[in-house]
Amino acid sequence: METKQFKAESKRLLDMMINSIYTHKEIFLRELISNASDAIDKLYFKSLTDTGMGISKDDLAILIEVDKDARTLSVSDNGIGMDEQELENNLGTIANSGSFNFKKDNELGEDVDIIGQFGVGFYSTFMVAKEVTVLTRPYGSQKAWKWQSNGVDGYTIEECDKEGFGTQIILTLKDNTDDESYDKYLDQYQLQSLVKKYSDYIRFPIKMDVEHTHYPDDENAEPEKHVVRETLNSMTPIWKKNRSELKDEDYNNFYTEKFMDYTPPLAHIHSHNEGTATYDALLYIPSRAPFDYYSKDYEKGLQLYSSGVMIMEKCADLLPDYFSFVKGLVDSEDLSLNISRELLQHDRQLKLIAKNLEKSIKNELAKMLKNDREKYLKFYEIFGLQFKFGIYQSYGASKDTLEDLLMFPSSFDGKNVTLAEYVSRMKEGQEDIYYACGESIPRIEMLPQLERVKEKGYEVLYFTQDVDEFAIKVMMKYKDKNFKSISDGDLDLESEEEKEQNKKAAEENKDMFEFMTKALDGKVKAVRLSSKLKSHPVCLSAEGSITIEMEKVLGSMPQNENKDIKAEKTLEINGSHPIFEKLRELYGTDKDKLGEYTKLLYSQALLIEGLSIEDPVEFANLVCGLMV
C-alpha cells in the first residue's frame, strides 16, 4: 500500500498546527466534536430535501470511546461520511474545508449553521496522537475507507470494512513525557469536563460509556461497578431559549453552576440582536466581588461562543474596564475567527457587539437604580468605585455612559444621592455643585468651610474615596453645572454688602497679611481674610488645578515623583473671630509673636485638612511657648 505525501505547503502547515497554532492541546477534542457535528448536520439537512432517506434527528449522535489498554481515544458520528475522493480532498490537503464548501453550496439558504470552516481542526489531533486512523463510510454507499497517518511523513488510504455510515476517528495517544501526560485524555472525568467546557451546546447528543461505582450498605460487600452510556452535553443553551419560557430560578441556577458563584446574581440581561451585529448574550451582574477583583490579577471578560462552541474563556474586548464586574457569555455566528478558532480577529463585528453590550449593561443598571434602589445601593457599594475610575482613566470620554450611575453621600440626608437628584434640589440661582473631601463623613463634617455653605442652604456632596475628586475634575460639569470644592479659593457665598466690608478690611490689613505671608516662608501663596468661615478661626483654601485633597492622595502614592506635587495654598483668617483682633494687636506691638501665631494657625489649618505638619518639633515648641 502506497504512502501518499502531504503537499509541501500542507506539510509545513501541519508542522505549524502541531507546534504553534493551538495554545492548549485539549482543543483537539473540541475540533473533533465540531467536525462530527458538521457531518451529522450535512446528513440531516440533506434529509430535509430528500424525505425518502428516513433520517430521524433523534437517532443522530456523537460517541466518545476510550480503550485504556490500547491507549486509544475515538470520536464517532453517524453523519454523512466521506468517499475516497473526499478523504483525499479533505484530509490530504490541509485547510481544504468540506464544511465551508457545503455551507457555500447548499440549497437551504443562510440558516444552515455549519461550525467548521477552515478544515484545519482535524490536524490538531497530532498534538496528542502519534497515529490517527479515520474509518468512514458515506451515507448510501456499501464501501468504506480507511485513512491513516502518523503525521508529517504522509498518509495512506485503503478500502476497509465498517458497519453503518458515518465516520470514526481513532487516536493512538503519544507516550507520556516528563513534561506532558497524555493519559489524562483517557480519563472519563477529564473528557466529561472538556466536553462541558467547549462543546456543551453542540446540537446533537455527545455520548460516552461512563463507569459508576455503587457501594452496598454491607461494609463487607465488594463495591459494584456498572457502565452507563450517558449524554454529556446540554445541547440547547439557555440563551437560545425564549425568555418567556424561563424563570429567574432558571437564570440563577445557570449562573451559579456556570460561573462558580454560590450567591445568586443581582440581575441578568438576556438579549438577542440581529442586524449589523447578530448575536445572543446572557450577562449577569454579580451580588459580590471576586476576592481578587480590585487586584492586578483579576481578568475581566465574557465567554465567547461561535454557534454554541466555546472559542474563548474570557474575551476581554467585549467589556470596558468600568463594567469588568459583569459575567456572562456571547454567542455569535458572524465572528471572524482565526485559523485555530482559538483567538478572535479584532474586527468591526466584535466592536459592534461590545458597544451594544455596553448600552445594555448601562440600561439595566439605570433600570435597577430607578425601580429597586436598595438593590442598586448594594451593587454600588461593591462596584461603584469602578465607575469613578472609568471616568478618570478615560479622561472623561466615558462620562456620558457613567455620570448618571454615580452616587455620593450627601449633606441632604447623609445617604447616597445621584448627581441628577442633587441638581433637582439646587436652590434658585445656585450655579455650582458643591462638594467636600475627606477620609470619612465625620471628618468632612468637621471642616470649617462646611459650616458657611450649609448655612446658605446648599447641599454638599461628600467625597470619601481617593478617586472621587480626580473623576469630577475630568468630568468638569454635570448638566451645565460646575463642580466646586468648599476648599476652593472663591466660593462666592457672601452678599454684596459683605463683599464690600471684606474688601475694606482686607485693604486696611494689607500690610499685616503680607507680613504673615512672609513669616510662612513660601508655604502659602497668601494670607487673607476669609469669606467662607463662620465660627472657626482659620482654614486653608487652594487655587489652580491641584486641590488640597489631590495633594494628599498624590503624596500617599509610592511613586516618588508625586511627592513634590503641591496645591497652591492660601491661609484664610476669619475676620469675625477673636483671634483676628489678637493678630491685629500683635502686628502693632509684637511682630515676632505674630510670626509665631501665624505658624501655629498654619499648622492648625494643616491638621484640620488632614495634612501632616511640616515641622512637628517647631509646632510643639510654639505650643509650649504659649502655655508658659
C-alpha positions as CSV (number, residue, x, y, z in Angstrom):
1,M,0.0,0.0,0.0
2,E,1.4,3.3,-1.1
3,T,2.1,6.0,1.4
4,K,1.0,9.4,0.0
5,Q,2.8,12.6,0.8
6,F,1.1,15.8,2.0
7,K,1.8,18.6,-0.3
8,A,4.8,20.7,0.6
9,E,2.7,23.6,1.9
10,S,0.4,21.2,3.7
11,K,3.4,19.6,5.4
12,R,4.6,23.0,6.6
13,L,1.1,23.9,7.9
14,L,0.8,20.5,9.7
15,D,4.1,21.2,11.5
16,M,2.7,24.6,12.5
17,M,-0.5,23.0,13.6
18,I,1.3,20.6,15.9
19,N,3.8,23.1,17.3
20,S,2.4,26.6,17.0
21,I,-1.2,27.4,16.2
22,Y,-3.0,26.0,19.2
23,T,-2.2,27.2,22.7
24,H,-3.9,24.4,24.5
25,K,-3.6,20.8,23.4
26,E,-7.1,20.0,24.8
27,I,-8.6,21.9,22.0
28,F,-8.3,18.8,19.8
29,L,-11.4,17.3,21.3
30,R,-13.5,20.4,20.6
31,E,-12.3,20.3,17.0
32,L,-13.2,16.6,16.5
33,I,-16.6,17.0,18.1
34,S,-17.3,20.1,15.9
35,N,-16.3,18.2,12.8
36,A,-18.6,15.3,13.9
37,S,-21.4,17.7,14.4
38,D,-20.8,19.1,10.9
39,A,-21.0,15.7,9.4
40,I,-24.3,15.0,11.1
41,D,-25.6,18.4,10.1
42,K,-24.8,17.7,6.4
43,L,-26.8,14.4,6.6
44,Y,-29.7,16.0,8.4
45,F,-30.0,18.9,6.1
46,K,-29.8,16.6,3.1
47,S,-32.7,14.6,4.6
48,L,-34.8,17.7,4.7
49,T,-34.9,17.8,0.9
50,D,-34.9,14.0,0.5
51,T,-37.7,12.7,2.7
52,G,-37.1,9.2,1.4
53,M,-33.9,8.9,3.4
54,G,-35.8,8.3,6.6
55,I,-33.4,10.1,8.8
56,S,-34.7,10.9,12.3
57,K,-32.9,13.7,14.2
58,D,-33.4,11.6,17.4
59,D,-31.1,8.9,16.0
60,L,-28.2,11.2,15.3
61,A,-25.4,11.3,17.9
62,I,-21.6,11.6,18.6
63,L,-19.9,8.8,20.5
64,I,-16.7,9.1,22.5
65,E,-14.9,5.8,23.3
66,V,-11.8,5.0,25.4
67,D,-9.5,1.9,25.4
68,K,-7.0,2.4,28.1
69,D,-5.1,-0.8,27.4
70,A,-4.6,0.2,23.7
71,R,-4.2,3.9,24.7
72,T,-6.8,4.9,22.1
73,L,-9.5,7.6,22.1
74,S,-12.1,7.6,19.3
75,V,-14.8,10.1,18.3
76,S,-17.6,8.6,16.1
77,D,-20.6,10.1,14.3
78,N,-23.4,8.7,12.2
79,G,-23.2,11.6,9.8
80,I,-22.8,11.9,6.1
81,G,-19.4,10.1,5.8
82,M,-16.8,10.5,3.1
83,D,-15.8,8.6,0.0
84,E,-12.3,8.1,-1.2
85,Q,-12.1,11.3,-3.2
86,E,-13.5,13.3,-0.3
87,L,-10.9,11.8,2.1
88,E,-8.2,12.8,-0.4
89,N,-9.6,16.3,-0.7
90,N,-10.4,16.9,2.9
91,L,-7.6,15.2,4.8
92,G,-4.9,15.0,2.2
93,T,-4.9,18.8,1.6
94,I,-4.8,20.7,4.8
95,A,-7.1,23.7,5.2
96,N,-9.5,22.4,2.5
97,S,-12.8,22.6,4.3
98,G,-15.7,20.4,3.3
99,S,-17.8,22.2,5.8
100,F,-17.1,25.5,4.2
101,N,-17.9,24.3,0.7
102,F,-21.1,22.7,2.0
103,K,-22.2,25.9,3.6
104,K,-21.3,27.8,0.4
105,D,-23.1,25.4,-2.0
106,N,-26.1,24.2,0.0
107,E,-29.6,25.0,-1.3
108,L,-31.2,25.6,2.0
109,G,-30.1,29.2,2.4
110,E,-28.3,31.1,5.2
111,D,-30.0,29.2,8.0
112,V,-27.6,26.3,7.7
113,D,-25.2,26.6,10.5
114,I,-22.0,24.5,10.0
115,I,-19.4,25.0,12.7
116,G,-16.2,24.2,10.8
117,Q,-14.8,26.5,8.1
118,F,-11.1,26.1,7.8
119,G,-10.5,22.3,7.6
120,V,-7.6,22.5,9.9
121,G,-9.1,21.4,13.2
122,F,-8.8,17.8,12.4
123,Y,-5.0,18.1,12.4
124,S,-4.9,19.4,16.0
125,T,-5.2,15.7,16.8
126,F,-1.5,15.3,16.1
127,M,-0.7,17.4,19.1
128,V,-1.8,14.4,21.3
129,A,-1.7,11.4,18.9
130,K,1.2,9.6,17.4
131,E,-1.1,7.9,14.9
132,V,-4.6,8.9,13.6
133,T,-6.9,6.5,11.9
134,V,-10.1,7.6,10.1
135,L,-12.8,5.0,9.2
136,T,-15.6,6.4,7.1
137,R,-18.5,5.2,5.0
138,P,-20.6,7.6,3.0
139,Y,-24.4,7.5,3.5
140,G,-25.9,5.3,0.8
141,S,-22.7,3.5,0.0
142,Q,-21.6,0.0,0.8
143,K,-17.9,0.9,0.5
144,A,-15.9,2.2,3.5
145,W,-12.5,3.7,3.6
146,K,-9.6,3.9,6.0
147,W,-7.3,7.0,6.2
148,Q,-4.2,6.6,8.4
149,S,-1.3,8.9,9.2
150,N,1.4,9.3,11.8
151,G,2.0,13.0,10.9
152,V,4.2,14.8,8.5
153,D,5.5,11.6,6.9
154,G,2.3,11.2,4.9
155,Y,-0.8,9.1,4.9
156,T,-2.5,6.1,3.4
157,I,-6.0,5.4,2.0
158,E,-7.4,2.0,1.5
159,E,-10.8,0.3,1.4
160,C,-12.0,-1.3,4.6
161,D,-15.0,-2.8,6.4
162,K,-17.2,-0.5,8.5
163,E,-20.6,-1.2,9.9
164,G,-23.0,1.6,9.2
165,F,-22.5,5.0,7.7
166,G,-20.6,7.9,9.3
167,T,-17.0,8.5,10.5
168,Q,-14.9,7.2,13.3
169,I,-11.6,8.9,14.2
170,I,-9.3,6.9,16.4
171,L,-6.3,8.5,18.1
172,T,-3.4,6.4,19.4
173,L,-2.1,8.7,22.0
174,K,1.5,9.8,22.3
175,D,3.7,8.3,25.0
176,N,3.9,10.3,28.3
177,T,6.9,12.5,28.8
178,D,8.4,14.3,31.8
179,D,6.6,17.5,30.7
180,E,3.3,16.1,29.5
181,S,0.9,13.2,30.5
182,Y,-1.3,12.2,27.6
183,D,-3.1,9.6,29.8
184,K,-5.4,12.4,31.0
185,Y,-7.2,12.1,27.7
186,L,-8.2,8.6,28.6
187,D,-9.8,9.7,31.9
188,Q,-13.6,9.8,31.8
189,Y,-13.8,12.8,34.2
190,Q,-11.3,14.8,32.2
191,L,-13.2,14.0,29.0
192,Q,-16.5,14.9,30.6
193,S,-15.0,18.2,31.7
194,L,-13.7,19.1,28.3
195,V,-17.0,18.3,26.6
196,K,-18.8,20.5,29.2
197,K,-16.3,23.3,28.8
198,Y,-16.1,23.5,25.0
199,S,-18.9,21.5,23.4
200,D,-21.8,21.6,25.9
201,Y,-24.1,23.3,23.3
202,I,-23.4,21.1,20.3
203,R,-26.9,20.5,19.0
204,F,-26.5,16.7,18.8
205,P,-26.0,14.4,21.9
206,I,-22.4,13.6,22.7
207,K,-22.4,10.2,24.4
208,M,-19.9,8.2,26.4
209,D,-19.9,5.0,28.4
210,V,-19.4,6.2,32.0
211,E,-18.4,3.8,34.8
212,H,-20.2,4.2,38.1
213,T,-19.4,2.6,41.4
214,H,-22.1,1.5,43.8
215,Y,-21.2,1.0,47.4
216,P,-23.5,-1.5,49.2
217,D,-24.8,-0.9,52.7
218,D,-23.0,-4.1,53.8
219,E,-19.4,-2.9,54.7
220,N,-18.1,-6.4,53.8
221,A,-19.5,-6.5,50.4
222,E,-17.4,-5.5,47.4
223,P,-18.3,-2.3,45.5
224,E,-20.3,-2.9,42.4
225,K,-19.2,-1.3,39.1
226,H,-21.5,-0.7,36.2
227,V,-21.3,1.2,32.9
228,V,-24.0,3.6,31.6
229,R,-24.0,5.3,28.3
230,E,-24.6,8.9,29.2
231,T,-25.2,12.1,27.3
232,L,-22.5,14.6,28.3
233,N,-23.8,17.8,26.8
234,S,-26.8,20.1,27.4
235,M,-27.4,20.6,23.6
236,T,-29.8,23.5,23.9
237,P,-28.2,26.5,25.5
238,I,-30.3,28.6,27.9
239,W,-29.6,31.8,25.9
240,K,-31.2,30.3,22.8
241,K,-34.4,29.7,24.6
242,N,-37.3,32.2,24.6
243,R,-37.3,34.5,27.6
244,S,-40.9,33.8,28.2
245,E,-40.2,30.1,29.0
246,L,-37.5,30.9,31.5
247,K,-37.9,31.9,35.2
248,D,-35.5,33.8,37.4
249,E,-34.7,30.5,39.0
250,D,-33.5,29.1,35.7
251,Y,-31.2,32.0,35.1
252,N,-29.8,31.9,38.6
253,N,-29.2,28.2,38.5
254,F,-27.3,28.5,35.2
255,Y,-25.2,31.4,36.7
256,T,-24.2,29.6,39.9
257,E,-23.3,26.4,38.0
258,K,-21.5,28.1,35.1
259,F,-19.6,30.8,36.9
260,M,-18.8,29.0,40.2
261,D,-20.6,31.6,42.4
262,Y,-22.7,30.3,45.3
263,T,-24.6,33.6,45.6
264,P,-27.4,34.4,43.1
265,P,-26.7,37.4,40.9
266,L,-28.4,40.8,41.4
267,A,-29.7,40.9,37.8
268,H,-29.4,39.3,34.4
269,I,-29.6,40.6,30.9
270,H,-30.8,38.2,28.2
271,S,-30.7,39.6,24.7
272,H,-30.9,38.6,21.1
273,N,-29.7,41.0,18.5
274,E,-30.0,40.9,14.7
275,G,-28.7,43.2,12.0
276,T,-25.3,44.7,11.7
277,A,-24.3,42.7,14.8
278,T,-26.1,39.3,15.2
279,Y,-25.6,37.6,18.5
280,D,-27.2,36.2,21.6
281,A,-26.0,37.4,25.0
282,L,-26.6,36.3,28.6
283,L,-25.0,38.7,31.1
284,Y,-25.1,38.8,34.9
285,I,-24.4,41.4,37.5
286,P,-23.0,39.6,40.5
287,S,-24.0,40.3,44.1
288,R,-20.5,40.1,45.4
289,A,-17.0,40.8,44.1
290,P,-14.4,38.1,43.4
291,F,-11.7,38.0,46.1
292,D,-9.2,39.4,43.5
293,Y,-11.5,41.9,41.8
294,Y,-9.5,45.0,42.9
295,S,-6.1,43.4,42.2
296,K,-3.9,43.3,39.1
297,D,-4.5,39.6,38.9
298,Y,-8.2,39.9,38.1
299,E,-9.1,39.0,34.5
300,K,-12.2,40.6,33.0
301,G,-14.0,39.1,30.0
302,L,-17.1,37.2,28.8
303,Q,-17.1,33.7,27.5
304,L,-17.3,33.8,23.7
305,Y,-19.1,31.1,21.7
306,S,-19.4,30.7,17.9
307,S,-22.6,28.7,17.1
308,G,-22.6,27.1,20.6
309,V,-18.9,26.1,20.6
310,M,-16.8,28.0,23.1
311,I,-14.0,29.9,21.4
312,M,-12.6,31.9,24.4
313,E,-12.9,31.5,28.1
314,K,-12.6,35.3,28.7
315,C,-12.9,37.7,25.8
316,A,-11.7,41.0,27.4
317,D,-12.5,43.1,24.4
318,L,-16.3,42.6,25.0
319,L,-16.3,44.7,28.2
320,P,-14.9,48.1,29.1
321,D,-12.9,48.2,32.3
322,Y,-15.7,50.0,34.2
323,F,-18.1,47.1,33.5
324,S,-15.4,44.5,34.2
325,F,-17.6,43.0,37.0
326,V,-20.1,41.7,34.5
327,K,-20.1,37.9,34.0
328,G,-21.7,36.1,31.1
329,L,-21.3,35.0,27.5
330,V,-21.9,36.0,23.9
331,D,-22.7,33.6,21.1
332,S,-22.5,34.7,17.5
333,E,-22.3,33.0,14.1
334,D,-20.8,36.1,12.4
335,L,-17.4,36.3,14.1
336,S,-14.3,36.4,12.1
337,L,-12.2,33.6,13.6
338,N,-8.6,32.9,13.1
339,I,-7.3,29.6,11.7
340,S,-7.4,27.9,15.1
341,R,-10.7,29.2,16.2
342,E,-8.9,29.9,19.5
343,L,-8.4,33.6,19.2
344,L,-10.6,36.3,17.7
345,Q,-9.6,38.6,14.9
346,H,-10.3,42.1,16.1
347,D,-12.8,43.2,13.6
348,R,-15.7,45.6,13.3
349,Q,-18.2,42.9,14.3
350,L,-16.6,42.5,17.7
351,K,-16.6,46.3,18.3
352,L,-20.3,46.5,17.4
353,I,-21.2,43.7,19.8
354,A,-19.1,45.3,22.6
355,K,-20.8,48.7,22.0
356,N,-24.3,47.1,22.2
357,L,-23.4,45.2,25.3
358,E,-22.2,48.4,27.0
359,K,-25.6,50.1,26.3
360,S,-27.4,47.0,27.6
361,I,-25.5,47.0,30.8
362,K,-25.9,50.7,31.4
363,N,-29.7,50.5,30.7
364,E,-30.0,47.5,33.1
365,L,-28.2,49.4,35.9
366,A,-30.2,52.6,35.3
367,K,-33.4,50.5,35.5
368,M,-32.2,48.9,38.8
369,L,-31.4,52.4,40.2
370,K,-34.9,53.6,39.2
371,N,-37.0,50.6,40.2
372,D,-35.1,48.9,43.0
373,R,-32.9,51.5,44.8
374,E,-31.9,49.1,47.7
375,K,-30.6,46.6,45.2
376,Y,-28.7,49.3,43.4
377,L,-27.2,50.7,46.6
378,K,-26.0,47.2,47.4
379,F,-24.5,46.9,43.9
380,Y,-22.9,50.4,44.1
381,E,-21.3,49.7,47.4
382,I,-19.4,46.8,45.8
383,F,-18.7,48.0,42.3
384,G,-19.4,51.8,42.2
385,L,-15.7,52.6,42.5
386,Q,-15.2,51.2,39.0
387,F,-17.3,53.9,37.5
388,K,-15.2,56.7,39.1
389,F,-12.0,55.0,37.8
390,G,-13.7,54.6,34.4
391,I,-14.3,58.3,34.1
392,Y,-10.9,59.3,35.4
393,Q,-8.9,56.7,33.3
394,S,-10.8,57.6,30.1
395,Y,-10.1,61.3,30.7
396,G,-13.8,61.9,30.7
397,A,-14.6,60.0,27.5
398,S,-16.9,57.7,29.3
399,K,-18.7,60.5,31.1
400,D,-21.9,60.2,29.2
401,T,-22.1,56.5,29.9
402,L,-21.4,56.7,33.6
403,E,-22.3,60.0,35.1
404,D,-25.9,59.1,35.8
405,L,-24.9,55.9,37.6
406,L,-22.6,57.8,40.1
407,M,-23.6,58.2,43.7
408,F,-22.1,60.2,46.6
409,P,-23.1,60.6,50.3
410,S,-24.8,64.0,50.8
411,S,-25.4,66.6,53.5
412,F,-29.0,66.4,52.5
413,D,-29.8,63.3,54.5
414,G,-26.4,61.5,54.8
415,K,-27.4,58.9,52.2
416,N,-26.1,58.3,48.7
417,V,-27.6,60.5,46.0
418,T,-27.2,60.8,42.3
419,L,-26.0,63.9,40.5
420,A,-29.4,64.2,38.9
421,E,-31.0,64.2,42.4
422,Y,-28.6,66.8,43.6
423,V,-29.3,69.1,40.6
424,S,-33.1,68.7,41.0
425,R,-32.8,70.1,44.6
426,M,-30.5,73.0,43.8
427,K,-31.6,76.4,45.2
428,E,-32.8,79.0,42.8
429,G,-29.8,80.9,41.5
430,Q,-27.3,78.2,42.6
431,E,-24.8,77.7,39.8
432,D,-22.4,75.2,41.3
433,I,-22.5,71.6,42.6
434,Y,-20.7,71.8,46.0
435,Y,-18.5,69.0,47.3
436,A,-16.2,68.4,50.2
437,C,-13.3,65.9,50.5
438,G,-12.2,63.8,53.5
439,E,-11.3,60.3,54.7
440,S,-14.8,59.9,56.2
441,I,-18.1,61.6,56.5
442,P,-17.5,62.6,60.2
443,R,-14.1,64.1,59.3
444,I,-15.7,66.1,56.4
445,E,-18.4,67.4,58.7
446,M,-15.7,68.9,61.0
447,L,-14.3,71.0,58.2
448,P,-14.6,74.7,59.0
449,Q,-15.6,75.6,55.4
450,L,-18.7,73.4,55.5
451,E,-20.5,75.5,58.1
452,R,-21.0,78.6,55.9
453,V,-22.0,76.6,52.8
454,K,-24.7,74.7,54.8
455,E,-25.8,77.9,56.4
456,K,-26.6,79.2,52.9
457,G,-28.8,76.1,52.4
458,Y,-26.6,74.5,49.8
459,E,-26.4,70.7,49.6
460,V,-22.8,69.3,49.7
461,L,-21.6,66.0,48.3
462,Y,-19.1,64.1,50.4
463,F,-16.1,62.7,48.6
464,T,-14.6,60.0,50.8
465,Q,-12.7,57.9,48.1
466,D,-9.4,58.9,46.7
467,V,-10.5,58.8,43.1
468,D,-13.7,61.0,43.7
469,E,-12.2,64.4,43.1
470,F,-10.0,63.2,40.2
471,A,-13.0,61.8,38.4
472,I,-15.0,65.0,39.0
473,K,-12.2,67.1,37.7
474,V,-12.1,65.4,34.3
475,M,-15.9,65.5,34.1
476,M,-15.7,69.3,34.6
477,K,-19.5,69.7,34.5
478,Y,-22.8,67.9,35.0
479,K,-25.9,69.3,33.2
480,D,-24.0,72.6,32.6
481,K,-23.4,72.8,36.4
482,N,-19.8,73.3,37.5
483,F,-18.3,71.3,40.4
484,K,-16.9,73.4,43.2
485,S,-15.0,72.3,46.3
486,I,-15.8,74.0,49.5
487,S,-12.0,74.4,49.9
488,D,-11.7,76.4,46.6
489,G,-10.3,79.9,47.0
490,D,-13.5,81.7,46.0
491,L,-16.9,80.2,46.8
492,D,-18.7,83.5,46.2
493,L,-21.1,83.0,49.2
494,E,-21.2,86.5,50.6
495,S,-23.7,89.2,49.8
496,E,-22.7,92.4,48.0
497,E,-22.6,94.2,51.4
498,E,-20.4,91.5,52.9
499,K,-18.1,91.6,49.9
500,E,-17.7,95.4,50.3
501,Q,-16.9,95.0,54.0
502,N,-14.3,92.3,53.4
503,K,-12.7,94.3,50.7
504,K,-12.4,97.3,53.0
505,A,-11.0,95.1,55.9
506,A,-8.5,93.4,53.5
507,E,-7.2,96.8,52.4
508,E,-6.9,98.0,55.9
509,N,-4.9,95.0,57.0
510,K,-2.9,94.5,53.8
511,D,0.5,95.1,55.4
512,M,-0.3,92.6,58.2
513,F,-1.3,89.9,55.8
514,E,1.9,90.4,53.7
515,F,4.0,90.1,56.9
516,M,2.2,86.9,57.8
517,T,2.7,85.5,54.3
518,K,6.5,86.2,54.6
519,A,6.5,84.6,58.0
520,L,5.3,81.3,56.4
521,D,8.3,81.4,54.1
522,G,6.7,80.2,50.9
523,K,4.4,77.6,52.4
524,V,1.4,79.6,51.2
525,K,0.7,81.8,48.3
526,A,-1.0,84.4,50.5
527,V,-2.7,85.1,53.8
528,R,-6.1,86.8,53.6
529,L,-9.5,87.4,55.2
530,S,-11.9,84.5,54.6
531,S,-15.4,84.8,53.2
532,K,-16.3,81.2,54.0
533,L,-15.7,80.9,57.7
534,K,-18.4,81.4,60.4
535,S,-17.2,80.2,63.8
536,H,-13.8,78.7,63.1
537,P,-10.7,80.9,63.2
538,V,-8.8,79.6,60.2
539,C,-8.8,77.3,57.2
540,L,-6.8,76.5,54.0
541,S,-8.0,77.1,50.5
542,A,-6.4,76.2,47.2
543,E,-6.1,77.8,43.8
544,G,-5.4,76.1,40.5
545,S,-5.9,72.5,39.2
546,I,-4.3,70.7,42.2
547,T,-6.6,70.8,45.3
548,I,-5.6,70.1,48.8
549,E,-7.2,66.7,48.7
550,M,-5.4,65.8,45.5
551,E,-2.1,66.7,47.1
552,K,-2.9,64.3,49.9
553,V,-3.8,61.5,47.5
554,L,-0.8,62.0,45.3
555,G,1.6,62.3,48.3
556,S,0.4,59.0,49.7
557,M,1.3,57.1,46.5
558,P,4.5,55.1,46.4
559,Q,5.9,56.9,43.3
560,N,8.4,59.4,44.5
561,E,7.7,61.8,41.6
562,N,4.3,62.6,43.2
563,K,5.8,63.8,46.4
564,D,6.6,67.3,45.1
565,I,3.1,67.9,43.6
566,K,1.6,70.5,45.9
567,A,-1.6,72.6,46.0
568,E,-1.2,76.3,45.7
569,K,-2.5,77.1,49.3
570,T,-3.9,80.2,50.9
571,L,-4.3,80.7,54.6
572,E,-7.7,82.2,55.4
573,I,-8.4,84.1,58.6
574,N,-11.9,84.6,60.0
575,G,-12.3,88.4,60.4
576,S,-15.2,88.0,62.9
577,H,-13.2,85.6,65.2
578,P,-11.5,87.0,68.3
579,I,-8.2,85.6,67.0
580,F,-8.3,88.2,64.3
581,E,-8.2,91.1,66.8
582,K,-5.4,89.4,68.6
583,L,-3.4,89.3,65.3
584,R,-4.0,93.0,64.7
585,E,-2.9,93.8,68.2
586,L,0.4,91.8,67.8
587,Y,1.1,93.4,64.4
588,G,1.3,96.7,66.2
589,T,3.1,95.5,69.4
590,D,5.0,92.3,68.8
591,K,5.7,91.2,65.3
592,D,7.8,88.2,66.5
593,K,4.9,86.9,68.4
594,L,2.7,87.5,65.4
595,G,5.0,85.3,63.3
596,E,4.8,82.5,65.9
597,Y,1.0,82.8,65.9
598,T,0.9,82.7,62.1
599,K,2.9,79.4,62.1
600,L,0.6,78.0,64.7
601,L,-2.5,78.9,62.7
602,Y,-1.0,77.4,59.6
603,S,-0.2,74.1,61.4
604,Q,-3.8,74.1,62.8
605,A,-5.2,74.5,59.3
606,L,-3.0,71.7,58.1
607,L,-4.3,69.4,60.8
608,I,-7.9,70.3,60.0
609,E,-7.4,69.3,56.4
610,G,-5.8,66.0,57.4
611,L,-2.3,67.1,56.2
612,S,0.9,66.4,58.0
613,I,2.6,69.2,60.0
614,E,5.8,70.0,58.2
615,D,7.9,70.6,61.4
616,P,6.3,68.8,64.4
617,V,9.2,69.9,66.7
618,E,8.7,73.6,65.9
619,F,4.9,73.1,66.4
620,A,5.4,71.5,69.8
621,N,7.8,74.3,70.9
622,L,5.4,77.0,69.8
623,V,2.5,75.4,71.8
624,C,4.7,75.1,74.9
625,G,5.7,78.7,74.4
626,L,2.1,79.8,74.6
627,M,1.5,77.6,77.6
628,V,4.2,79.2,79.7
